[in-house]
């Protein structure tokens, strides 16, 4: 008889306890999302009727401790996030920010949460989420962060975009290389060549920046054929004239404006990090300049320095090379138009 009474009491206690546990578990739900652009959001779904006396949803969110690689990371105060689909007695808040560079793990803790809460962790580069049950006041299990959602440091970004700018000229930018070689062939001395290169540099820097900022815009179907025509013009002019006219730097400047739009098109496809927009843009441009200067220096050492004073330099080098460049430019023009 005593055993039956004890069993009945246990069943009765469980019947009262189960709703209480379920009620406790629903106190707070936390959803963390790490995105490919290096940002994160952490949403708090707080049931108002489960708050302790004097406690607010804001205090629960603001007291959250976000740690990256074991080091607490300060965050801005949480913002109330209205959500039409939430029940009347539920408030949603959000903490947002940027993931620190070069980190590999994330942990979460909040000593304002009573009992257990559910923590859902998302990585934008992965299809499946990770769910953890965490006890209030204790840290979650470390969550590994994929490299695709961890931003690079400023130095890493500068290094990356320097390389991207350089490789856009060498070895990938054959059209830009031929244009620079066209400039080189007509300039017998370094001073004349540098005047043209400087005009080209200033021009493409201007349109690169203006296009990236959305001030000017031309579709690639117009820009790319015009770039090809600029190669043809410079090469053909080398054939029909043996000296550098005063208007040549101005012509080169105008063509530089076109090439800057071409650079901007490539940079738009690659993308620029929002947090380091200016360093990335400047680094890409410097990389482009280093590539162009490498082309000019190589041409000068291999061709200009040993042969430019020879009486046959124009007939044997300038004219044949310019005709080859013009032919290639014309081919690209037809190809890009078609």
C-alpha positions, 0 to 999 in steps of 0.5 A: 500500500505504501508503495502504491501511495509513493508511486502515485505521489511521484506521478503527481509530482512529475505531472506538475513538474513537466509543465514547469520545466517546459515553461523554464526552458522557454524563458529565452531562445538565442539565435546567432548568425555569422555571415560571409561579409564578416558581420554577426547578429545575435537575436534574443527571443524573451518571454516576458511572463518568465522574467524574474522580478525587476528583470527586463529583456534588455538586461538579459541581452546587454549582459550577454558575454560574447567570446572569440577564442576565449576572449570576451568581446565588447558589443553595442547595447541590444536593439529591440527588433519588432517581429509581427509573427511573435506572440504578444508576450514575447520581445525580440532583441538583437545584438549586431557587430563585426566578427574580430579578424583571425579568430576560430571559435565562438562561445556565448554566456549569459548569467541573467538567464534563469535555468537552461536556454536554447542556443542556435548557431548558424554559419552562412557558408554552411547549410546546417545549424548547431543547437546547444542547451546551455545553463544560465551563467555557464559558457556554451561549447566552443563553436568553430567559425568557418574562415569564410565568415571571419574577416581578415585583418587590415594588413591581410586585406592590403596584402590581398588587394595589392596582389589582386591589383598586380595580377590583374596586370600580370599575367591576366591583363594582357589588354592593359599590358599592350596599351602600356607597351604602346605608350612605351614604344613611341617614347624614346626617353624615360621622361616622355614615357613617364609623362604618359604613364603619369597621365594614364595613372591619374586618369584611371585612378579617378574613374576607378574611384568614381565608378566604385562609389557609383558616381559614374557608370558605363556598362562593360559592353561599352567600356571593354570594346572602347578599351580595345579601340584605345589599344588600336589607336595608340599602336596605329599612331606609333606607326604613322608618327616618329615623335611624341606630339604635345597632345599624346599625354592628353589622349593617354589621359582620356584612354586612362579614364576608360581603363579605370572603368575597366579596373572598376568592373573587375574590382566590383566582381571581386568585391570590397570589404565594407570595413576596409573599403578605402585601404582595399581600394587604394591597395588594388590601385597600387597593385595595378601601378606596380604591375604597369611599372613592371611592364615598363621597366622590363620593356626598357631593360630588354628593348629600350636600353640596348636598342633605342639609340640604334638607327634601325630601332623604329623600323625593326622594333617600333613599327612591327611591334605596334602593328602586332599590338594594333592587330590584337586590339582590333581582334579584341574590339570585334570579339567584344562587340560581337 
